[in-house]
Amino acid sequence: MDSITCIIIDDEELARKRLIRLLKPFEFFQIMAEASNGQEGLDLVEEHKPELIFLDIEMPLLNGFEMLGRLTHQPKVIFTTAYDQYAIKAFEENSVDYLLKPVEKDRLEKSVKKLRLYKTLSPDFASLQSLIDHLKPKKELRTLTVKIGDKILLIKLEDIVHIEAEDKYIFLRTADGNSHLTDFTLAGLEERLPDNFVRIHRGSIINTDKIKEIRKSFNGSLVFLLSDKENTKVSSGRSFSDSLRDRFDI
């Protein structure tokens, strides 16, 4: 295998030294530099323009995602992380890989095999950028805005029982029995809302913290009795029912 120029970017010195030691038997790796934070990594990558970087995610000054977003030179990337939540299937579906720390020899060998497959390819930064955008920590959403004339109301998420589409309009239904027209789409809300909000129908999202009772319907759907002033009942769509039964272990 031809030599591969690389830079190791990790704020933990012991992690960098371990990786260097594990890479030593693979003589084709040419380690050009080490960086102990994202800003230093950014500067070194732009200076040396390596083919590959081993990149930690949680680092001071700039985290791994922020650093990648500022690069003009785009190397191949193998993420190294101690955080298991980042080790998702998406890494394996792009021309990148990840190593869970502490890095193990066998797992590193798999990454090397993957590099052999992708050696002749150009870095797919579009796919990587999409992955970065997907993994960026989301700002915690606590309220949704509703416009009423010249006023803007802030509706607390904890007060929302369910969200419902009627024709082309989307309404936030709150525990006090009120309904608020919002400019959001259901798809947009589904993307932004926290995990306790679940799509149960193409026209409905419910707050699972507000479920009082779940009943099975004769047609295979589920009926959710919600804890609002109206004791609202909302039925799941057929295509959503299987995943909902799994979620609620029904």
N, C-alpha and C positions, 0 to 999 in steps of 0.2 A: 504493500500500500504506500502511495506517495505520502510525503510528510504533510502534516496538518498544523498550521500555526494556530496557537490558541492563547487565550488569556483567562486566568481564574479570578473571579470576582466574588468575594465572600468576606463578610466582616469578622468571621471567626478564624483566627490564625491556625488553630489546630485542625479545623476542617480543610483549610487550604493545604496544609502540610500533608494531611492524610491523602487527599486527592492527588497531590504531586507524587507521593510514594506509590499509589496504586496505578498511576499512569506510566511510571518508569519502565515497566516491562514492555509497554507498547512504544517501541523506539521511534515510531513515525510521528508522535506528538512533539511538536516544538513549542515549548512553553515560553512565550515572549515576555510575559509580565504577570504580576499579581496586583490586585486592588483590594483594599479593605473597606470600601464603601462605594455607593453608586456613582457619586460625582467623580471619584478617582477612576472608576471603571469607565465612565463615559469618556474622560480625557484620554485614557490609554487606548481604548478601542479606536477612537478617531485618529490617534497618532500612529498606531501600529497596523491598523486595518487587518486584524486576524481573520482567518477563515471560520473560526469557532470560538465561542466563549462558554465557559462553565459559569453559570450565573445564579447566585443566591437571590431569594425573593425579598425577605425582610432584612433591610440594611439601613443604616443611618444616611442622612442627607438626601439620597434618592433611593427608593426601593427598586427592585429589579424591573418592574413594569414601567415605572417612571423613567428609568434610565434608557430602556429600549425605545420609549416613545420619543426620545430626544436625539437618537442616533441618526447620522446621515449615512454612515457605513453600516450595512446590515449583514452581520455574520450569521452563521448557523448558531443555534442556541441549544445547550443542554442545561435545563434548570436544575439547581441543587437546592433542596429545601427540607427543613425539619417539620414542616407543616403538612400533615397528611391531607388536609382539605384541598390543597392545590394539586394533589396527584390524581387527576381525573382523566377520564378517557380521552378528552379533547387533546391532551398532549400527544397521545399515540396516533391521532388521526391527522397530524400535521408533520412537517419536516423538522420536528423538534422532539426532544425526549426530556425526561426528568429523572433525577436521582434523589431518592429519599435519604436524608442524612440520619445516622452516619452511613456514608457510601460503602456498599459492599462490593467485593471483587466480582462476584458473579453478575450482579446487576450492571456494573460498569462494562463488563464484557458484552452484554446485550446492547448497550448503547453504542459500543464500538462497531458491532455488527450492523447496527442501523446506519451508522455513519458511512460504512462501506457502500450501502445501498444508495445513499443520497450523495455520495461524493461528487458525482458528475452533474448534479442538479444545481441550479441557481437557488439561493434562499427564497423561500416563498413567504416574503414578508407580509403580503396581504393576509394570508392565513394566520400568520403569527400575530399581526396587529388585531385581527378579529378575536383571537384567543385572549390577547392582553385586555382588550375592551371588555370581554366576557368575565374575566377574572378580577378586574379592578374592584376593590371593595366599594360597595354601593353606599352612598350616603344614607344614613338611617332616615327613612321617611316617617314622619309622625303626624302630619296633617295633609289634607287635600283642600285645595282652594275651590270656592264656589263664588261665581259672580252674580250679584243681585243688583241690577241697576249700576249705580256708581260705587257700590260697596263690594268688598271682597270678604267673604266669610272663610274662616279657617276651621274645617271640620276635623276633629281628632279621629285618628284611625280607631281608637278604642271605642268610640261612640258609634261606629258604622257596623250595622248588623249584616247587611248584604247590599250588593250593587246589582242593578238590574237594567237591562236594555229594553226599551219600549219604542218600537219603530226605529227611528234614527237617533233617539235620545238616550242618554245614560243617566240614571238616577242613583244617588247615594241614599240608602234607607237607614235612618238612625234609630237608636233604641227608644227614643221618645216618640216615635211614630211619624216623624217628619221625613219628607223627601226633598232632596236637593239636586237640581239639574247641574251637571258638570260637563265641561268641554272635553274631558278625557274620553278615549275609546276604551272598551273592555280589554282589548289586546294590550294597549299601553299601560293600563292599570295592572294587568296580570304580570307584566314585566317588572313593574316598579314596587308593587306591594310586598310586604314581608310574607313569610311562609305560612302564617296562620290564615291568610286569605287564599281560598282555593276556588278554582273554576269548576263548577259542577254542571254547567249547561252552557251552550253557546251564548246564552243571554243572561247568565247569572254567575256572580262570584259571591261566596259567603265568607263571613268571618267565623272560623271554626271555634273561636273562643266564645261565640254566642250561640252555639248549638245546645239546645235543651234536650233534644231527643232525636233519634234516627229510626225511621221505620222502613221496612221493606215493602215495596209495592208489588202488586200481582204481576206487573209487566216487566219485572226485573230492575226497575229503577229504584232509587232511594228517595225517601221523603224526609226532609230536614225540618224539624220544628225549632224555630228560633226564639231566643229570649228577648223579644222586644215587646212593646206595649200592645201590639196587635197579635202576638203569638203566631207570627207569620209561618206559613208552610211553603217550602220551596222544593221542587222535585228535580232530581238529576236527569241529565240527558242520557240516552241509552249508551252513546259512545264513551261517556265519562264514568259509567257505573262500575266497570271492572276495577279501574284504578282507585276509585273511591272506596270500594269494598276492601281492597288491599290496604289502603291508608288507614281505615278505621277498624281493620281486622274483623270484618263482618262476614 
